[in-house]
Amino acid sequence: MGLKAVLFDFNGIIINDESIHERLIAELLLTENLRSQPDEIRKFSLGRSDRACLTDLLTYRDRAVTNAYLDQLIERKSISYRNYLEQLAQLPLYPGLEKLLQQLQAADLKLGIVTGALWAEVELVLTRSGLKDYFPIIVAGDEITLSKPEPEGYLLGLQRLNQAYPHLNLQPSECLAIEDTCVGIMAARRAGMQVIGVAHTYPLHILQRWANWAVDQFSDLELERMQKIFLQEPLQSQV
């Protein structure tokens, strides 16, 4: 049994946009006559979908939360996010990403994305960056009910991989997730997958406590070592 598929997170892994999301959430809350501190927004937002984040932020502030209200807020933020990216001359993608994708593709590993970001946001970034063809499998926040750290997104990603490549009969233990947050790592591990943590958002020493392997940046990833971690004893569950 070895490595057959790699599932990438999106925000904080494909695109360096966590600060953009935090600023847009703060602006959105101000329009609702709410003021939040950056640490508070980060606590509720990192690695989680906008729906989960806004639900917790509003509940924390004793606001009544309905699905219709959330839908409206999420759509407004998504429009602001896409408009912001459209104005950038170059998207803030992480260095070394495309080189890694080329290596994985050359090794015939199946690739996908599992994210709490909305489909329209993922589509915009992948199309504009020229990375869309690397990811035939995408699970976006619109399609899941439970945000990370729940495993729903990764389990759906596995299901879609098996629909696209039925001859592989992929098992969770043959899939590797690449994440930048503790809740993302937790979600993948609850789905039965091994995880590499990339220290784009959290310090390396924190990710090392949760992931099977952690690195500072994509250039530190080596395909041979990625494959070797599947031959090692898995970490004891921390979730």
HELIX and SHEET records of a PDB file:
HELIX    1   1 GLU A   18  THR A   31  1                                  14    
HELIX    2   2 PRO A   38  SER A   45  1                                   8    
HELIX    3   3 ASP A   50  TYR A   60  1                                  11    
HELIX    4   4 ASN A   67  GLN A   87  1                                  21    
HELIX    5   5 LEU A   97  ALA A  106  1                                  10    
HELIX    6   6 TRP A  119  SER A  129  1                                  11    
HELIX    7   7 LYS A  132  TYR A  134  5                                   3    
HELIX    8   8 GLY A  141  GLU A  143  5                                   3    
HELIX    9   9 GLU A  152  ALA A  164  1                                  13    
HELIX   10  10 PRO A  166  LEU A  168  5                                   3    
HELIX   11  11 PRO A  172  GLU A  174  5                                   3    
HELIX   12  12 CYS A  182  ARG A  190  1                                   9    
HELIX   13  13 LEU A  204  GLN A  208  1                                   5    
HELIX   14  14 PHE A  218  ASP A  220  5                                   3    
HELIX   15  15 LEU A  223  LYS A  228  1                                   6    
HELIX   16  16 ILE A  229  LEU A  231  5                                   3    
SHEET    1   A 6 ILE A 137  VAL A 139  0                                        
SHEET    2   A 6 LYS A 110  VAL A 114  1                                        
SHEET    3   A 6 ALA A   5  PHE A   8  1                                        
SHEET    4   A 6 CYS A 175  GLU A 179  1                                        
SHEET    5   A 6 GLN A 194  VAL A 198  1                                        
SHEET    6   A 6 TRP A 213  VAL A 215  1                                        
END                                                                             
